[in-house]
Amino acid sequence: MSTGAGAAVFGNPAQSVAWLANKLSEFGITIKKGEFVMSGSLVSAVKVESGSLSTAMFDRLGRVFALFE
């Protein structure tokens, strides 16, 4: 359905997290140790319906499957 690359998020996914940390600091908010932070999506959202099977392939990591019931 689509292909994405980490470099598509500010050139590097870590850059988007750094941007977030800097923006939050303007409001006196910090990212705390252990908090989960997503760097952003590399692809567009896709509508799924009951019975759909989705597969994602990650370079050097492998595949993951999800069955939507």
N, C-alpha and C positions, 0 to 999 in steps of 0.2 A: 504494500500500500504506500509505503514511503521509506525514505532513507534519511538518516540524520548523522551529524558528526558533532562531537564535543566542541570543536572549534567554532560551531555555529552560534554558540552562546558566548557573546563578548570575546570571541577568539579562543576562549578557554573557560570551562565551567567554573573554575575557581575565581575567575574575574567577576562573574555574576554574584557569587557569594561575597566577595570583597565589596562590590558595589552596594549590596544589601546591608552589610555591616556598617559601611560609611553612611548610608542614608539613614539607618536606624539611629546612629549616634547623634545625628542632628536633632533627634527628638529625645535624647537621653536614654535610649534603649540599647541594650547590648545582647548579643547572641551568647548564651551561656553554655559552658561545657556540657556535652551530652545532649544538647538540643538537636533535633533532626532538621536539617535545612536542605531543601531541594534546589538545585541550581537552575531549574527551568526545563521545559520540554524541548526536545530536539526535533520533534515531529508534531504534526497537527493531530488533534483529537479525532477519533474515528468512532462512529456510532456502531454499537454492537447490539445484537438481539439474542434472546434466549436460544440456546443451542449453538451459538457461535463459538468457534475455536480460533483463538488468536495465538500466533507464534511471534516471538521477537528473537532476533539473532544479534548477539553482542560480540564484536570482534575480540578475540583472545579470551572471552569468557564462556561462550556457548549460547545455547538456546533456552528459552523459557516458554512454556505453554500455559494458556489460561482457557478453561472451558466455562462459558457463561450459561448458567442454568436458569 
